Amino acid sequence: MTIMDHNSAPRAIARWLLAVAVLVFCMVVVGGITRLTESGLSITQWKPITGAIPPLTHDQWMEAFRLYQQIPEYQEINRGMSLSQFQFIFFWEWVHRLLGRVIGIAFAVPLLWFAWKRMIPAGYGWRLVALLALGGLQGAIGWWMVSSGLSVRTDVSHYRLAVHLLTALFIMGGLIWTALDLRALACNPAARPARLRPFALAALVALGVQLMFGAFTAGLDAGYVSSTWPLMNDHLVPQGIDWSGSVWTTLSSDPYLVHFIHRWWAWIAAGMLVLLARRAKQARCRGASIAVNAAVGAQILLGIATVVTGIALPLAVLHQAVGAIVVAAATWAAHASGQTRA
């Protein structure tokens, strides 16, 4: 790397990574719409290359519709669906997969260019390659999730849905963290990567648990079991929990208990994140502190509004979108609290 590139290269790479993080955020939002509109099983084949082109003729649409009619979701839930209704759900799943392809290209091509120009600072190459590998793995996880609903089930496995969502948010967090390290390096050539402090790690784990139960809630349609707040159908602990299975099965698969945990663990995660925001402020990163507090407050209000409206689609989509913003803000705050200042 030349002396001229010493500051400009890390800054350029940081901007690129943040742009890719925005694309991942968009994909998470579209993924939420796909889930809420029950569109995820509309494309029954995984064609990483040719699948980028949707059906263009009536015959092609009828063939795609014929394949969908063979799976349990159509036969048990959507029997009699019209072609136009199928095209609506196909659209959202196609956009979701197209965004995945766009993200792959938007990451791989610039990475090759930066590597060819020898612009990647020492110690960052392995991180960028790891993020690329995670992106490829995420595509495979997405199909692994979809395949769970094509033969026996009428929906996808909520466990696989959680893995898919958490992996996407982890990738977004990794992109943001690496970009912040590179921005610090651009400002100070002696800057070292931020460390993940124990409390920041604990706060992110608490957030991860909340996100996991959010995915379980979505996958099990557990949000519909109660439309009242703070009580669930006039009870603090809802009636109807099936305790006959194992502890893990009940915790992760009973709609009433999953909804209950997601509803109340939110306050523990929020408290941890507020304390993390305070540490970011102490580290002289007031922007991260404000971002965390604002995002967490908005997310709690959206969660309550989503429940009491009976899972209104716009509010539910906003709830997932702001959840991703909470992850971004928490990553920023955790990074700020782990930076070593001269």
C-alpha positions in Angstrom: 0.0 0.0 0.0 1.4 3.4 -0.9 1.7 6.3 1.5 -1.2 8.1 -0.3 -3.4 5.0 0.1 -2.5 4.6 3.8 -5.6 6.6 4.9 -7.8 6.5 1.8 -7.8 2.7 1.4 -9.2 1.9 4.9 -11.8 4.7 4.5 -12.9 3.4 1.1 -13.2 -0.2 2.3 -15.2 1.0 5.4 -17.7 2.8 3.2 -18.1 -0.2 1.0 -18.7 -2.5 4.0 -21.3 -0.1 5.4 -23.0 0.0 2.0 -23.2 -3.8 2.0 -24.5 -3.7 5.6 -27.4 -1.5 4.4 -28.1 -4.1 1.7 -28.2 -6.8 4.4 -30.6 -4.6 6.4 -32.9 -4.3 3.4 -32.8 -8.1 3.0 -33.8 -8.6 6.6 -36.7 -6.3 6.1 -37.8 -8.0 2.9 -37.3 -11.3 4.7 -39.8 -10.1 7.3 -42.3 -9.2 4.7 -41.8 -12.6 3.0 -42.5 -14.4 6.3 -45.5 -12.2 7.3 -47.1 -12.7 3.8 -46.5 -16.4 3.9 -44.5 -16.1 0.7 -41.4 -18.1 1.7 -42.4 -21.4 0.1 -43.7 -20.0 -3.2 -40.4 -20.9 -5.0 -39.9 -24.6 -4.6 -36.5 -24.9 -6.3 -33.0 -23.5 -5.5 -31.4 -22.3 -8.7 -28.6 -19.9 -7.6 -27.9 -18.6 -11.2 -30.9 -19.1 -13.4 -33.3 -18.4 -10.5 -32.5 -14.7 -10.8 -34.8 -14.5 -13.8 -38.5 -14.8 -12.8 -41.1 -16.5 -15.0 -41.7 -14.4 -18.1 -44.4 -16.2 -20.0 -47.8 -17.5 -19.0 -46.5 -21.1 -19.5 -43.5 -20.4 -17.2 -45.8 -19.0 -14.6 -48.1 -22.0 -14.8 -45.2 -24.4 -14.4 -44.0 -22.5 -11.2 -47.6 -22.5 -9.9 -47.8 -26.3 -10.7 -44.7 -26.9 -8.6 -46.1 -24.9 -5.7 -49.4 -26.8 -5.9 -47.5 -30.0 -5.0 -46.4 -28.9 -1.6 -48.4 -29.3 1.7 -48.8 -25.5 2.2 -50.9 -25.2 -1.0 -52.8 -28.5 -0.5 -53.7 -27.9 3.1 -53.9 -24.1 3.4 -54.0 -22.3 0.0 -56.0 -24.8 -2.1 -57.9 -22.8 -4.7 -55.4 -19.9 -4.8 -55.6 -18.0 -8.1 -52.6 -17.4 -10.3 -52.5 -13.7 -9.4 -52.4 -14.5 -5.7 -49.6 -16.9 -6.3 -47.7 -14.2 -8.3 -48.0 -11.9 -5.3 -46.3 -14.3 -2.9 -43.8 -15.4 -5.6 -42.8 -11.7 -6.0 -41.7 -11.3 -2.3 -39.7 -14.6 -2.2 -38.1 -13.7 -5.5 -37.1 -10.2 -4.3 -35.7 -11.8 -1.1 -33.5 -14.2 -3.1 -32.5 -11.5 -5.6 -31.3 -9.3 -2.8 -29.1 -12.2 -1.6 -27.6 -12.5 -5.1 -27.0 -8.7 -5.2 -25.3 -8.8 -1.8 -23.0 -11.6 -2.9 -21.9 -9.6 -6.0 -21.7 -6.4 -4.1 -19.3 -8.0 -1.7 -17.3 -10.4 -3.8 -16.4 -8.1 -6.7 -15.1 -5.1 -4.7 -13.3 -7.5 -2.4 -11.4 -9.0 -5.4 -10.7 -5.4 -6.7 -9.3 -4.2 -3.3 -7.2 -7.4 -3.0 -5.9 -7.0 -6.6 -4.9 -3.4 -5.8 -3.3 -4.5 -2.5 -5.4 -2.0 -0.6 -6.5 -4.3 2.2 -4.7 -3.4 5.4 -2.7 -6.1 7.1 -4.8 -8.3 9.4 -8.1 -7.5 7.6 -7.9 -9.9 4.7 -9.0 -13.0 6.7 -11.9 -11.0 8.2 -13.2 -10.0 4.8 -12.9 -13.6 3.5 -14.7 -14.9 6.6 -17.5 -12.5 5.9 -17.7 -13.6 2.3 -17.8 -17.3 3.4 -20.6 -16.5 5.9 -22.6 -14.8 3.1 -22.3 -18.0 1.0 -23.2 -20.1 4.0 -26.3 -17.9 4.6 -27.5 -18.7 1.1 -27.3 -22.4 1.9 -29.0 -21.8 5.2 -31.8 -20.1 3.4 -32.5 -23.1 1.2 -32.1 -25.4 4.2 -34.8 -23.4 5.9 -37.1 -23.5 2.8 -36.6 -27.2 2.2 -38.0 -27.9 5.7 -41.5 -26.8 4.5 -41.7 -28.5 1.1 -42.5 -32.1 2.0 -44.3 -32.7 5.3 -44.8 -29.4 7.0 -47.0 -26.5 5.8 -44.4 -24.0 7.0 -40.7 -23.8 7.6 -39.0 -25.0 10.7 -38.9 -22.2 13.2 -35.5 -23.4 14.4 -34.1 -23.0 10.9 -35.9 -19.7 10.6 -34.0 -18.5 13.7 -30.7 -19.7 12.4 -31.3 -17.9 9.1 -32.3 -14.6 10.8 -29.5 -14.6 13.4 -26.9 -15.4 10.8 -28.0 -12.4 8.7 -27.8 -10.1 11.7 -24.5 -11.5 12.7 -23.1 -10.8 9.2 -24.5 -7.3 9.4 -22.9 -6.7 12.8 -19.6 -8.1 11.5 -19.7 -5.7 8.5 -20.3 -2.7 10.8 -17.7 -3.7 13.3 -15.0 -4.2 10.6 -16.0 -0.9 9.0 -15.6 0.9 12.3 -12.2 -0.6 12.8 -11.2 0.6 9.4 -12.5 4.1 10.0 -10.4 4.3 13.1 -7.4 3.1 11.2 -8.0 5.7 8.5 -7.9 8.4 11.2 -5.0 7.0 13.1 -2.5 4.5 11.4 -1.6 3.2 14.8 -5.2 2.4 15.8 -5.8 -1.2 16.8 -9.0 -3.2 16.3 -11.6 -2.7 19.1 -12.0 -5.5 21.6 -15.3 -7.0 22.6 -15.5 -6.3 26.3 -17.1 -8.8 28.7 -20.1 -6.6 29.4 -20.6 -5.7 25.8 -20.6 -9.4 25.0 -23.2 -10.1 27.7 -25.4 -7.3 26.3 -25.1 -8.7 22.8 -25.9 -12.2 24.0 -29.0 -10.9 25.8 -30.0 -9.2 22.6 -29.3 -12.4 20.6 -31.6 -14.4 22.9 -34.4 -11.9 22.4 -33.9 -12.1 18.6 -34.0 -15.9 18.7 -37.3 -15.9 20.6 -38.5 -13.2 18.1 -37.8 -15.6 15.3 -39.5 -18.5 17.2 -42.5 -16.2 17.7 -42.7 -15.5 14.0 -42.1 -19.1 12.9 -44.8 -20.4 15.3 -47.2 -17.6 14.6 -47.1 -17.1 18.4 -47.9 -13.4 18.1 -51.5 -14.3 17.4 -52.1 -16.2 20.7 -52.7 -12.9 22.6 -53.6 -9.4 21.5 -53.5 -7.8 24.9 -50.7 -6.1 26.8 -49.3 -6.3 29.5 -51.4 -9.3 30.4 -51.8 -12.2 28.0 -55.6 -13.0 27.8 -56.1 -11.6 31.3 -53.2 -13.6 32.8 -49.6 -12.7 33.5 -48.4 -16.2 32.7 -50.7 -17.3 29.9 -53.0 -20.3 30.2 -52.7 -23.0 27.5 -49.0 -23.8 27.9 -48.3 -27.5 27.1 -45.8 -28.8 29.7 -46.0 -32.4 28.5 -42.8 -32.3 26.4 -39.2 -31.8 27.4 -38.1 -28.5 28.9 -36.4 -27.4 25.7 -39.4 -28.4 23.5 -41.7 -26.4 25.7 -39.4 -23.4 25.9 -38.8 -23.2 22.2 -41.9 -24.6 20.6 -45.0 -23.8 22.7 -46.6 -20.7 21.2 -47.9 -19.4 24.5 -44.6 -19.7 26.4 -42.5 -18.5 23.4 -44.6 -15.4 23.2 -44.4 -14.9 27.0 -40.6 -15.1 27.0 -40.2 -12.8 24.0 -42.5 -10.3 25.6 -40.7 -10.2 29.0 -37.1 -11.0 28.1 -37.3 -7.8 26.1 -37.0 -5.8 29.3 -33.8 -7.6 30.3 -32.3 -7.1 26.9 -33.3 -3.5 26.9 -31.8 -2.9 30.4 -28.5 -4.4 29.2 -28.5 -2.3 26.1 -29.2 0.9 28.0 -26.2 0.2 30.2 -24.1 -0.6 27.1 -25.2 2.8 25.7 -24.0 4.5 28.9 -20.6 2.8 28.5 -20.4 4.0 24.9 -21.1 7.5 26.1 -18.4 7.2 28.7 -16.1 6.2 25.8 -16.9 9.6 24.2 -19.2 8.1 21.6 -22.4 10.0 22.2 -23.8 9.1 18.8 -23.8 5.4 19.6 -25.4 6.0 23.0 -28.2 8.0 21.4 -28.7 5.4 18.7 -29.1 2.5 21.1 -31.5 4.3 23.4 -33.7 5.6 20.5 -33.7 2.2 18.8 -34.5 0.3 21.9 -37.3 2.6 22.9 -38.9 2.5 19.5 -38.6 -1.2 19.3 -40.4 -1.7 22.6 -43.3 0.6 21.5 -43.5 -1.2 18.2 -43.6 -4.6 19.8 -46.5 -3.5 22.0 -48.3 -1.9 19.1 -47.8 -5.0 17.0 -49.4 -7.2 19.6 -52.4 -5.0 20.4 -53.2 -4.6 16.7 -53.3 -8.3 16.2 -50.0 -8.3 14.2 -50.8 -5.6 11.7 -48.5 -6.1 8.7 -47.0 -2.6 8.6 -46.2 -2.6 12.3 -44.8 -6.2 12.2 -42.5 -5.3 9.4 -41.4 -2.1 11.2 -40.8 -4.2 14.3 -38.4 -6.5 12.4 -36.7 -3.5 10.7 -36.1 -1.7 13.9 -34.9 -4.9 15.5 -32.1 -4.9 12.8 -31.4 -1.2 13.6 -31.1 -2.2 17.3 -28.4 -4.8 16.3 -26.6 -2.1 14.3 -26.7 0.4 17.1 -25.6 -2.2 19.7 -22.7 -3.2 17.5 -21.6 0.5 17.3 -21.9 0.9 21.1 -20.0 -2.3 21.8 -17.3 -1.2 19.4 -17.0 2.2 21.0 -16.7 0.7 24.5 -13.9 -1.6 23.3 -11.8 1.0 21.5 -8.4 1.8 23.0 -7.8 5.5 22.8 -4.4 7.1 22.8 
